[in-house]
Amino acid sequence: MQLTEKHRQYWSKNLRITSILLAIWFFVTFVLGFYCLIIWYYARYMNRLDQEHGVAEEE
């Protein structure tokens, strides 16, 4: 089957939008997920350290 110019344009746009959406998915899932995990771990660690040394904030 011969691809016409319209078909090539269609697939080009299709691949472009798929690539963009995959990049957004990757960023949100892995980059933001790990960044949030690091912040959560840091806060948890610092709270334990504060409690261990008696400088924890009272709630």
N, C-alpha and C positions, 0 to 999 in steps of 0.2 A: 504494500500500500504506500503510495506516495503522499508525503505530507505537504500540504499546501502552506502558503505563508501564514494564513490564519491559524492553522494548527500549530505551527511553530511559535507564533506569538502567544497562543493559548498556553502551551506547555511551558514557555519561558516565564510567563506571569504566574502560572500554577507553581512551578518550582521556586520562584522567588518568594511567594507568600508562604509556602510550606517551610522554607528555610528561615524566614523571619519568625514564624510562629514557633518553630523548634528552638531557635535561639532564645526567644522570650521564655519558653518553658524551661529550658536549661538554666537560665539566669535565676528565675524565680525559685525553682526547685532546689538547685544546688548552691548557688552563690548566696542568695538571701537566707536560705535554710541554714547553711553553715554559719553565716554571720550571726544570725539570731541564736544559734546554739552556743557560739562562743560567748556572747553577751550573757546568756543564761548561766553558763558554767562559771564565768567570772564573778557574777553577782552571788551565786551560791557559795563559791570558794571564799569570797571576801566576807560574807556573813558568818561563815564558820570561823574564819580567822578572827573577826571582831569578837565573837562569843568566847573563843579560846583565850583571848587576852583581856577580856572584861571591858571592852569598849563598844559593845553592841548598843545600837539605839533601841530605846524602849518603845514598844508599840502601844 
